[in-house]
Amino acid sequence: MVTIRLARGGAKKRPFYHIVVTDSRSRRDSRYIERLGFFNPVAKGQEVRLDIKTDRVDHWLSQGAQVSERVAGLLKQNQKSAA
């Protein structure tokens, strides 16, 4: 099954997450099919906190991809800020 989930990056105590499409059997930070955006939970000032390619997310959802709980919340948050 294909899943849209977070892959962790960044330094120790400075997390940075990529929103990726991956096979659900692969490890959290390993191979992915496509990178759809990023989430920076420690963004300050003018730094961008969340960036998602919504057209590609819609494409993968139409192909049957499942969304993790955290990414679903981020998508909802992104829709509120866009409106």
Backbone hydrogen bonds in HBPLUS format (Angstrom, degrees):
<---DONOR---> <-ACCEPTOR-->    atom                        ^
c    i                          cat <-CA-CA->   ^        H-A-AA   ^      H-
h    n   atom  resd res      DA  || num        DHA   H-A  angle D-A-AA Bond
n    s   type  num  typ     dist DA aas  dist angle  dist       angle   num
A0024-SER N   A0001-MET O   2.83 MM  23  5.66 166.1  1.85 175.6 172.2     1
A0066-GLN N   A0002-VAL O   2.95 MM  64  6.38 163.0  1.98 151.8 152.3     2
A0003-THR N   A0022-THR O   2.75 MM  19  5.42 171.1  1.76 167.7 170.6     3
A0022-THR N   A0003-THR O   2.87 MM  19  5.42 164.2  1.89 157.5 162.5     4
A0004-ILE N   A0066-GLN O   2.75 MM  62  6.14 154.9  1.82 161.2 168.3     5
A0068-SER N   A0004-ILE O   3.05 MM  64  6.26 160.5  2.09 174.6 168.3     6
A0005-ARG N   A0020-VAL O   2.97 MM  15  5.66 153.6  2.04 160.3 165.9     7
A0020-VAL N   A0005-ARG O   2.89 MM  15  5.66 165.7  1.91 174.5 173.0     8
A0007-ALA N   A0018-HIS O   2.83 MM  11  5.17 149.5  1.92 149.0 158.6     9
A0018-HIS N   A0007-ALA O   2.87 MM  11  5.17 162.8  1.90 150.6 153.7    10
A0009-GLY N   A0016-PHE O   2.57 MM   7  4.99 140.2  1.72 162.5 175.5    11
A0016-PHE N   A0009-GLY O   3.21 MM   7  4.99 139.2  2.39 123.7 119.1    12
A0014-ARG N   A0011-ALA O   3.08 MM   3  5.08 160.8  2.12 124.2 122.0    13
A0017-TYR N   A0039-PHE O   2.95 MM  22  5.11 169.3  1.96 163.0 161.9    14
A0039-PHE N   A0017-TYR O   2.78 MM  22  5.11 156.5  1.84 151.0 153.1    15
A0019-ILE N   A0037-GLY O   2.91 MM  18  5.10 166.5  1.93 120.6 125.2    16
A0036-LEU N   A0019-ILE O   2.68 MM  17  5.39 161.7  1.72 159.9 165.5    17
A0021-VAL N   A0034-GLU O   2.83 MM  13  5.25 157.0  1.88 157.7 164.2    18
A0033-ILE N   A0021-VAL O   2.65 MM  12  5.41 159.7  1.69 157.9 164.5    19
A0026-SER N   A0023-ASP O   3.08 MM   3  5.63 159.0  2.12 117.6 123.7    20
A0030-SER N   A0027-ARG O   3.42 MM   3  5.30 161.8  2.45 101.7 106.9    21
A0053-LYS N   A0036-LEU O   2.89 MM  17  5.50 156.0  1.95 164.7 172.8    22
A0038-PHE N   A0051-ASP O   2.85 MM  13  5.44 147.0  1.96 147.5 158.5    23
A0051-ASP N   A0038-PHE O   3.05 MM  13  5.44 165.3  2.07 158.0 156.8    24
A0040-ASN N   A0049-ARG O   2.73 MM   9  4.81 172.2  1.74 149.6 151.7    25
A0043-ALA N   A0040-ASN O   3.37 MM   3  5.61 148.9  2.48 120.7 117.0    26
A0047-GLU N   A0044-LYS O   3.21 MM   3  5.69 167.4  2.23 134.2 134.2    27
A0057-VAL N   A0053-LYS O   3.11 MM   4  6.45 150.6  2.20 147.5 156.6    28
A0058-ASP N   A0054-THR O   2.94 MM   4  6.14 162.5  1.97 150.0 153.7    29
A0059-HIS N   A0055-ASP O   3.08 MM   4  6.30 149.5  2.17 136.2 144.7    30
A0060-TRP N   A0056-ARG O   3.01 MM   4  6.29 163.8  2.03 150.7 153.0    31
A0061-LEU N   A0057-VAL O   2.90 MM   4  6.14 154.7  1.97 151.9 159.6    32
A0062-SER N   A0058-ASP O   2.96 MM   4  6.14 150.9  2.04 145.5 152.9    33
A0063-GLN N   A0059-HIS O   3.13 MM   4  6.44 129.9  2.39 137.4 151.0    34
A0063-GLN N   A0060-TRP O   3.13 MM   3  4.94 131.6  2.37  90.5 103.8    35
A0065-ALA N   A0060-TRP O   3.03 MM   5  5.56 163.9  2.06 150.1 147.4    36
A0064-GLY N   A0061-LEU O   3.10 MM   3  5.16 158.1  2.15 101.9 108.6    37
A0072-ALA N   A0068-SER O   2.96 MM   4  6.14 154.3  2.03 150.9 158.5    38
A0073-GLY N   A0069-GLU O   3.09 MM   4  6.38 152.6  2.17 146.5 153.1    39
A0074-LEU N   A0070-ARG O   3.04 MM   4  6.35 150.4  2.13 143.0 151.3    40
A0075-LEU N   A0071-VAL O   2.84 MM   4  6.08 154.4  1.91 151.6 158.1    41
A0076-LYS N   A0072-ALA O   3.06 MM   4  6.27 156.8  2.11 144.7 150.6    42
A0077-GLN N   A0073-GLY O   2.94 MM   4  6.15 155.1  2.00 144.2 151.4    43
A0078-ASN N   A0074-LEU O   2.84 MM   4  6.02 149.1  1.93 144.3 152.9    44
A0079-GLN N   A0075-LEU O   3.00 MM   4  6.25 149.6  2.09 145.3 152.7    45
A0080-LYS N   A0076-LYS O   3.12 MM   4  6.41 153.2  2.20 146.0 152.6    46
A0081-SER N   A0077-GLN O   3.12 MM   4  6.36 158.9  2.17 146.9 152.0    47
A0082-ALA N   A0078-ASN O   3.04 MM   4  6.17 139.8  2.21 139.3 149.9    48
A0083-ALA N   A0079-GLN O   3.19 MM   4  6.31 138.6  2.37 140.2 149.4    49
